[in-house]
Amino acid sequence: MQKVYFDHNATTAIDKKVLGVMMPYMEMQQGNPTSQHSFGRHARTAIEEAREQVALAIHAHPSEVIFTSGGTEANNMIVHGAAIKQRESTLVRSNIEHPCVARPNGGDEASRLATGIIKCQ
Ligand SMILES: Cc1ncc(COP(=O)(O)O)c(C=O)c1O
């Protein structure tokens, strides 16, 4: 029986073109972009170029593009950011959110999120 993968929402195979562009960084250009040495500076340049490419593609300013390690980190950042910015407001979410939105890690701000649940049917 042939198996079919239906969970690309959770994780998916890397596109071959992306893999080709990333391989040098995975194999030998392993500099930390916050390091001052040439390996780090090279990585920093590559990240800033990528940031500009993404910004151009989505009509944003490069300063508005933030790279994260994945969905949980990104969602936590948004929830905490919204909670801090809207201190006097009620935060709402639906009842079908991923756990990283429904129960974000840490912070008192995040606990306010449960106060205004929108029910999806
Ligand atoms: C809708 C949704 N949000 C967030 C996440 C969490 O993403 P990550 O595993 O990259 O932290 C997932 C992962 O399956 C997801 O499906």
The ligand as a MOL file (V3000), in Angstrom:
LIG
                    3D

  0  0  0     0  0            999 V3000
M  V30 BEGIN CTAB
M  V30 COUNTS 16 16 0 0 0
M  V30 BEGIN ATOM
M  V30 1 C -0.8220 25.3630 13.5370 0
M  V30 2 C 0.4980 25.1130 14.2170 0
M  V30 3 N 1.0100 26.0980 14.9720 0
M  V30 4 C 2.2100 25.9240 15.5950 0
M  V30 5 C 2.9170 24.7310 15.4910 0
M  V30 6 C 4.2220 24.5790 16.2260 0
M  V30 7 O 5.2730 24.7000 15.3340 0
M  V30 8 P 6.7480 24.2130 15.7050 0
M  V30 9 O 6.7050 22.7200 15.8240 0
M  V30 10 O 7.5680 24.6910 14.5370 0
M  V30 11 O 7.1730 24.8810 16.9760 0
M  V30 12 C 2.4200 23.7010 14.7030 0
M  V30 13 C 3.1640 22.4370 14.5860 0
M  V30 14 O 2.6350 21.4200 14.2070 0
M  V30 15 C 1.1770 23.8950 14.0490 0
M  V30 16 O 0.6380 22.9200 13.2930 0
M  V30 END ATOM
M  V30 BEGIN BOND
M  V30 1 1 1 2
M  V30 2 1 2 3
M  V30 3 2 2 15
M  V30 4 2 3 4
M  V30 5 1 4 5
M  V30 6 1 5 6
M  V30 7 2 5 12
M  V30 8 1 6 7
M  V30 9 1 7 8
M  V30 10 2 8 9
M  V30 11 1 8 10
M  V30 12 1 8 11
M  V30 13 1 12 13
M  V30 14 1 12 15
M  V30 15 2 13 14
M  V30 16 1 15 16
M  V30 END BOND
M  V30 END CTAB
M  END
